[in-house]
Amino acid sequence: MMPFPRHALPWIFMLITAGAWFTPVSVAAQDQPEPVPSEDLLTIFDLARAADPTLRGQHFELEYLREQRREDLSRLLPQVYASGEVRRTRRDQIQSGMAGEQELTRDFTMKRYGIDMRQPIVDVPAWHALRRGDREVNRGEAELEAARQDLVARVTEAYLQVLGAQSGVALATRELRAIEANRERVEGLYEERMVALADLEEVRARRDSASAALIRAEGELDVALERLTEITDMPHERLAGLREDALLPAPDPADLDSWVEQALTGNPEIIAAGERVSAAERDIRGARAGRYPSLDFVASYSYLDDLDGTAFGRKFEDAAIGFQLDVPLYTGGGVSARARGAGHVRDRERQALEATRRSVRADVRSAWRAVLSSGSEINALQQAVRSNERSLEAVDAGFGAGLRPLSDVLDAQSELFAARRDLAQARHEYLIHMVNLRRAAGQLGEEDIVGLNNMLAR
């Protein structure tokens, strides 16, 4: 093949770069159906809140604890019982007397009914059980709040992962189109013997690699969408993306110690673990109170009709009112055993509380460092994008002047797309780290969903 003239290089460069960065609009595109409208974060969260089984299960758990508390309260309220009995009896009787033995048969109806009322006045174990129920309800409310914050974090993370995958597909598509445009034009120039075979094979290899990268990005998007579907129980196709001009929120407060302090006092998991300790302490008091006497106010009324036609028949009404005192003298060591067992449970819950505190503290510190690292990475990647844009311009100019080969142009384009892809991913990861930080501190709420939703493109 004859070498192509050097004066043709600028024209080759203009053809290649024009095809790489500008895509003509097809007239037939006007006949294509409109794209599926995108869903925003608020819409996804509303769907998840209505469908998430974990959050709904925690609602039922809280209602169960509230009913248990009402059951504990019932032990301190009046207990009224009514009873009754009607019995038809046939009695065969042999009676001895002056005239000898006589066999008698009698049929009669026995009627009995009554009502008993008991009002506890002093019942220390029942009182401690009621206070324990209060702690259990508080624990259930804290765990429900933890489940709410967990749902916010899961939805936000899954949504942002989809956005990251969508950005990866979009950038991979743009890169493939740019390389495809280069390939078509280089093939035309090769047929005219204006470029070398090595340049043609180079651009074809880049096209194949970009095609494989696009397939991989589309697979990652499918996986991310499936994770979101698991939470909402509904399929999704398109999500509103993060605006390029959206200002990423900075951590407030701006020091780690304040975040750790907020977490140790406001994290719902720590609150729930503390309520478990308080409930266990109430169990100890309730077990020890088994040695105390109990005092009840009692009242009863009963009626009996057992007349059988003999002198032994009965018919009476009783009404009684008074107090009943029960004093435990010896219970076989059961009270002491229950108190010791409750003490062991309390010690176990204290260790669980300490473990939760350490875990939350570590989560806050890790999330804080991740936020700072992501922020610095974003700044560096923004500079990298600008540098790669200038580098591509310089390489393009060098290629146009015949000083740089085509492979340098393709490398510069690839590095620019990689920097843009890394920047988009870093922005999404930064928001995920911010969500994790607020969740670890116990500050994550639905207002964070609203704030993030305002950063999306409409």
C-alpha positions, 0 to 999 in steps of 0.5 A: 500500500502506498503511503498517504500524503501528510497534508491529508492528516488534518482532514482525516483528523477532522472527519474522525473527531467530527464523527466521534463527538457529533451524532446526526439526528435521524428523521425516523426518530420522530416516529419512535414511541415516547420513552417511559416516564422516569420515577423519582425517589419519592415515588419509589420510597412510597412504594417501598413503605407500602410493600416492605415486609420488614417494616410491616413486620416491625409494626406488628411486633410493636402492636404485639408488645402493646397488647402484652402491656395491656395484659400486664395492666390487667393483673392490677385491675379488678377480676370478676368471674361468674359461675353457674350450674344446673344439674338434674339428679335421680337418687335411689336411697334405702332408708332404715327405720322402725318399720324396717328398710324402705327403698326411696327414689327421688328426682330433684334439680340442683341449682347453683350460681355465684359471682366473685370479684377480686381487686389487687391492692398490693401485688409488687410482682404485677407492678414490676411486670407493668413497668417492664411492659412499658420498657418493652413498648419503648423498645418496640418503638425504637426498633420500629424507628430503626426499621424506618431508617433502615428502609430509607437507607436501603431505598436510597442506596438501591436507587443511587446504585441504579443511577450509577448503573444508568450512568455507566450504560449512558457513558458506555453507549456514548463511548461505543458510538464515538468509537463506531463513528471512528471505525466507519470513517477509518474503514472508508479512509483505508479503502482509499489507502489514506490510513494504515491497516494497523489503524483500522485494526486498532479502532476495530479492537477498541470498538469490540472492547467498548461493545463488551463494556456496554454489555457488562454495564447493561447487566449491572443495571439489570442487577441494580434494578432487580435489587430495587424491585425486591424492596418495592415488589414492582418492576422499574425501567427508568429512574430520574437521574442526579442533576449535574449541577446538583450541589452535594450536601456537606456533613453538618456538623462538620466534626466527627465527635459531634456525630459520635455523640449524636449516635450514642444518644440518638441511634434507635438501635442503642435506644432499643438495647438500653430498653432491653437492659431496663426491662431485664432489671425490672425482671429482677425486681419482679422476681425478688418481689415474689417473697413479698405478701400480696393483699386483695380486696375480695367480694362474692355472692352465691346461691344454692338450691339443693332441696331433695325433699329430705332434711338434708336438702339445702337452699341458701344465699351467701354474700361476702366482702373482705380482704385476702392476704397471701404470705409466701413462706417457702417456695422451694428456692424458686424465687431466688433461682428466678432472681439469679436467672433474671440477673444473668439476663440483665448482664447479657443485655448489658454486654449486648448494649456495649457491643451495639454502642461499639458497632454504632461508633465504628459505623459513624467513624467509617461513614465519616471517613468515607464521606471525606474520602468521597468528597476529596475523590470527587474534587480530584475526578472533576480536575481529572475530567478537565485535564483529560478534556484538555489532553484530548484537545492536545492529542487531537491537535497533534494528530492533525499535525501528523505528530501523534498516531490514531491510537493516542487519540483513542486512548485519550477518548477512553481516558476521558470517558473513564474519568467521567464514569468515575466521577458519576460513580463517586457522586452517587457513592458520596450520597450513599456514604452521607445516608449511612452517616446519618443513619448511624447517627440516628438522624436519617428520616423522610426529610432526607428523601425529600432533599435527595429527590430535589437533586434529581433531574425533572 
